[in-house]
Amino acid sequence: MQVRRLPILILTAVFAASSSLSCTQQTPNSSSANTIDASKRNGDEETKNAQSSPTATDCTTYKKAFGLHLDSEAINCTADSLEVTATGLPDLTSRSSEDVPMVGIKSWIQRVAIPYDYQWRIPLKPQWLDEPVEASPRGPIAVAVDGVPIFHYERRPDVSTSLDNYEERNDTVVQGELDQCGGHAGQGEDYHYHYAPVCLMDKHNPELPIAFALDGTPIYFGEGGDEYYGRGRYSDLSYLPDQELDECNALQLPDGSYVHYTTKTPPYVVGCHHGFFDSKLQIEPPTFDALAQRTSSPFGGSYGEPVSTLITDFKKNEDGEYRLGFNSLTTPGVTSAVVYRKTSSDCWEFEYQKVAGETVQTTTACRHQH
């Protein structure tokens, strides 16, 4: 696929065009490109140059990035891959209401965020392609450094993701489907991002990648905060390079390797891949049998189909019970809730409360086993 060049607008200017993006099959070497001073992470300084890419055989940078958000025991290096074990849920222990996932969603598909045993494997030696290939519209194309999957912004699972085919109505980022952190729960009750994971910037070091594409390409935070995403805390934060990004949201470094940057405009994270993308590295949790798409929901409407509301809270208690609060679909001024808890390795019990605290219906559902 021949990918055309696309200028990326940043906070103050349109950056100059980068050099040609054609490359041969090769493995990245260490680069001496300038990196961002961690003391300037608050966005008060002007945009810095591109970060350097980690060497193919050195996993230290990868481990440091994940280590800011996950326990060290969950991160392991092998000869060829970084292995990460994660639940797929963001941190729910933050004291800031502005970091709570699921909050802010206005077009809710009646799905909740349930943890899953993810075993990610990220290549340490990207196989660079002569020509980039389109990102998948279905399933994860990257993983954030908190272990949460990142999907493409396209809501349709069976279309081309080329920017030539962009339609605003199918862009999850602008349709009210995502929370204040850039994610939501999908059809498998699986939480994932479709946008820059902005809430991680509260403690993330911008010198380190904020995510990795599943082809092994590092993804740095370029920009992404606005009055909704990040609740204004990161609106002025920009670490985009002086060079122009291509349609993949990528930049080729002097050694021939690539890095991605997050942006406020499509494709937001990864638009296409410069490295070989092995679909076997994608992980999609099985769906729940009793919550099949288009099955009637106790709140009205159907599972998997959007309804207009506002999700106001999401929390987990000491007993491992989750509660999602939202504005009633039928009665103004009333808060409804879904309370759910794990009952076995694959099954969960769901309490549906049209009025929070008053259970109307209880359902047990289990994940399909392949």
Residue pairs with C-beta under 8 A, 6 or more apart in sequence:
1 131
1 132
1 133
1 134
1 162
1 272
2 131
3 21
3 131
3 132
3 162
3 246
3 247
3 248
3 272
4 164
4 247
5 17
5 21
5 244
5 246
5 247
6 163
6 245
6 246
6 247
7 14
7 15
7 17
7 244
8 14
8 15
8 240
8 244
8 245
8 249
8 263
8 265
9 264
9 265
10 47
10 222
10 223
10 238
10 240
10 263
11 47
11 223
11 236
11 238
14 244
15 240
15 241
15 242
15 243
15 244
15 245
16 242
16 243
16 244
17 243
17 244
18 243
18 244
18 245
18 246
18 251
18 252
19 243
19 252
21 132
21 246
21 250
21 252
21 274
22 130
22 131
23 128
23 129
23 130
23 252
23 256
23 258
23 274
24 128
24 130
24 256
25 127
25 128
25 129
25 130
26 128
26 256
26 257
27 56
27 125
27 126
27 127
27 128
27 257
28 53
28 54
28 55
28 56
28 126
28 128
28 253
28 255
28 256
28 257
28 258
29 55
29 56
29 255
29 257
30 52
30 53
30 54
30 55
30 58
30 255
31 52
31 53
31 253
31 254
31 255
31 257
32 52
33 49
33 50
33 51
33 52
33 53
33 253
33 254
34 48
34 49
34 50
34 52
35 48
35 51
35 52
35 207
36 48
36 51
36 206
36 207
36 239
37 45
37 48
37 207
38 205
38 206
38 207
40 48
41 205
41 206
41 237
42 237
43 234
43 236
43 237
43 238
44 236
47 238
47 239
47 240
47 241
47 242
48 239
48 241
49 241
49 242
50 241
50 243
50 251
50 253
50 259
51 207
51 209
51 218
51 220
51 259
52 253
53 218
53 253
53 255
53 257
53 258
53 259
54 60
54 61
54 62
54 218
56 124
56 125
56 126
57 124
57 125
59 77
59 82
59 124
61 208
61 209
61 218
62 75
62 77
62 82
62 122
62 124
62 209
62 212
63 72
63 75
63 77
63 82
64 205
64 208
65 145
65 208
65 209
65 210
65 212
66 74
66 75
66 82
66 84
66 145
66 146
66 147
67 75
68 145
68 203
68 204
68 205
68 208
69 91
69 145
69 146
69 147
69 200
69 203
69 204
70 84
70 86
70 145
70 146
70 147
74 84
74 85
74 86
74 147
75 82
75 83
75 84
75 85
76 82
76 83
76 84
77 83
77 124
79 124
80 123
80 124
80 125
81 121
81 122
81 123
81 124
82 120
82 121
82 122
82 124
82 212
83 119
83 120
83 121
83 122
84 118
84 119
84 120
84 121
84 122
84 143
84 147
85 117
85 118
85 119
85 120
85 147
86 118
86 120
86 146
86 147
86 148
87 115
87 116
87 117
87 118
87 147
88 115
88 116
88 118
88 147
88 148
88 149
88 190
88 191
88 192
88 285
89 101
89 113
89 115
89 148
89 191
90 99
90 101
90 146
90 148
90 181
90 183
90 191
90 197
90 199
91 99
91 146
92 100
92 101
92 314
92 315
92 316
94 100
94 199
94 202
96 202
97 103
98 180
98 199
98 230
98 231
98 233
99 181
99 199
99 202
100 180
100 181
100 313
100 314
100 315
101 113
101 179
101 181
101 183
101 191
101 199
101 314
102 112
102 113
102 179
102 183
102 184
102 185
102 191
102 311
102 314
102 324
103 179
103 180
103 311
103 312
103 313
103 314
104 178
104 179
104 180
104 228
104 310
104 311
105 176
105 177
105 178
105 179
105 184
105 309
105 310
105 311
106 176
106 308
106 309
106 310
107 175
107 176
107 177
107 306
107 307
107 308
108 177
108 306
108 307
108 309
108 311
108 326
109 177
109 184
109 185
109 186
109 187
109 303
109 304
109 305
109 306
109 307
110 297
110 299
110 301
110 302
110 303
110 304
110 305
110 307
111 184
111 185
111 186
111 187
111 189
111 303
111 304
112 185
112 189
112 322
112 324
112 338
112 340
112 350
113 185
113 189
113 190
113 191
113 314
113 322
113 324
114 185
114 189
114 190
114 191
114 285
114 322
114 340
114 348
116 190
116 285
118 147
118 149
118 283
119 283
120 143
120 147
120 281
120 283
121 281
122 143
122 212
122 214
122 216
122 281
123 214
123 215
123 216
123 275
123 278
123 281
124 216
125 216
126 215
126 216
126 217
126 257
126 258
126 274
126 275
126 276
127 215
127 275
127 276
128 256
128 257
128 258
128 274
128 275
129 273
129 274
129 275
129 276
132 246
132 247
132 248
132 250
132 272
132 273
132 274
133 272
133 273
133 277
134 160
134 161
134 162
134 272
134 273
135 141
135 152
135 161
135 248
135 267
135 270
135 271
135 272
135 273
135 277
136 152
136 161
136 277
136 279
136 282
137 152
137 154
137 156
137 157
137 158
137 159
137 160
137 161
138 157
138 158
139 149
139 151
139 279
139 282
139 283
139 284
140 149
140 150
140 151
140 192
140 214
140 282
140 283
140 284
141 150
141 151
141 152
141 213
141 214
141 269
141 270
141 273
141 277
141 282
142 149
142 150
142 211
142 212
142 213
142 214
142 219
142 269
142 270
143 149
143 150
143 211
143 212
143 214
144 150
144 193
144 197
144 200
144 210
144 211
145 200
145 204
145 208
145 209
145 210
145 211
145 212
146 197
146 200
148 183
148 191
148 192
148 193
148 197
149 190
149 192
149 193
149 283
150 192
150 193
150 194
150 197
150 211
150 269
150 270
151 186
151 192
151 193
151 194
152 161
152 194
152 267
152 270
153 171
153 172
153 173
153 194
153 195
153 266
153 267
153 268
153 269
154 161
154 170
154 171
154 172
155 170
155 171
155 172
155 175
155 177
156 170
159 165
159 170
161 267
161 271
161 272
162 247
162 272
163 247
163 266
163 267
163 271
166 266
168 174
168 175
169 175
171 266
172 178
172 184
172 194
173 182
173 194
173 195
173 266
173 268
177 184
177 194
177 306
178 184
178 194
178 195
178 229
179 311
180 199
180 228
180 229
180 230
180 231
181 193
181 197
181 198
181 199
181 229
181 230
182 193
182 194
182 195
182 196
182 197
182 198
182 199
182 224
182 229
183 191
183 192
183 193
183 194
183 195
183 197
184 191
184 192
184 194
185 191
186 192
187 287
187 293
187 304
188 284
188 285
188 286
188 287
188 288
188 367
189 285
189 287
189 288
189 291
190 284
190 285
193 269
194 268
195 224
195 229
195 262
195 268
195 269
196 210
196 221
196 222
196 223
196 224
196 229
196 262
196 263
196 268
196 269
197 210
197 211
198 224
198 225
198 229
198 230
198 234
199 230
200 210
201 210
201 221
201 225
201 230
201 233
201 234
201 237
202 233
204 210
204 221
206 220
206 221
206 239
209 218
209 219
209 220
209 259
210 219
210 220
210 221
210 262
211 219
211 262
211 269
212 218
212 219
213 219
213 260
213 270
213 273
213 275
213 277
214 277
214 278
214 281
214 282
215 273
215 274
215 275
215 276
215 277
215 278
216 275
217 250
217 258
217 259
217 260
217 270
217 273
217 274
217 275
218 259
218 260
219 259
219 260
219 261
219 262
219 269
219 270
220 239
220 259
220 260
220 261
220 262
221 237
221 239
221 261
221 262
222 238
222 239
222 240
222 241
222 245
222 249
222 261
222 262
222 263
223 237
223 238
223 239
223 240
223 261
223 262
223 263
223 264
224 230
224 234
224 262
224 263
224 264
224 268
225 232
225 233
225 234
225 235
225 236
225 237
226 232
226 235
226 264
227 235
239 261
240 261
240 263
241 251
241 261
243 251
245 251
245 261
245 263
247 267
247 271
247 272
248 258
248 260
248 267
248 270
248 271
248 272
248 273
248 274
249 260
249 261
249 262
249 263
249 267
249 268
249 269
249 270
249 271
250 258
250 259
250 260
250 261
250 271
250 274
251 258
251 259
251 260
251 261
252 258
252 274
253 259
258 274
258 275
260 269
260 270
262 268
262 269
285 367
286 367
286 368
286 369
286 370
287 293
287 367
287 368
288 348
288 365
288 366
288 367
288 368
289 365
289 366
289 367
289 368
290 363
290 364
290 365
290 366
291 303
291 363
291 365
292 303
292 304
293 302
293 303
293 304
293 305
294 302
294 303
294 304
294 305
295 302
295 303
296 302
296 303
297 303
297 352
298 352
298 354
298 360
298 361
298 363
299 307
299 329
299 336
299 352
299 354
300 307
300 329
300 330
301 307
301 329
307 329
308 329
309 326
309 327
309 328
309 329
310 326
310 327
311 324
311 325
311 326
312 325
312 326
312 327
312 335
313 323
313 324
313 325
314 322
314 323
314 324
314 325
315 322
315 323
316 322
316 323
317 323
319 341
320 341
320 342
321 339
321 340
321 341
322 339
322 340
322 341
323 337
323 338
323 339
324 337
324 338
325 335
325 336
325 337
325 356
326 335
326 336
326 337
327 334
327 335
327 336
328 334
328 335
328 336
328 354
328 355
329 336
330 354
331 354
334 354
334 355
335 355
335 356
336 353
336 354
336 355
336 356
337 351
337 353
337 356
337 357
338 350
338 351
338 352
338 353
339 350
339 351
339 353
339 359
340 348
340 349
340 350
340 351
341 348
341 349
342 348
343 349
343 364
344 366
346 366
346 367
346 369
347 364
347 365
347 366
347 367
348 364
348 365
348 366
349 362
349 363
349 364
350 362
350 363
350 364
350 365
351 359
351 361
351 362
352 359
352 360
352 361
352 362
352 363
353 359
353 360
354 360
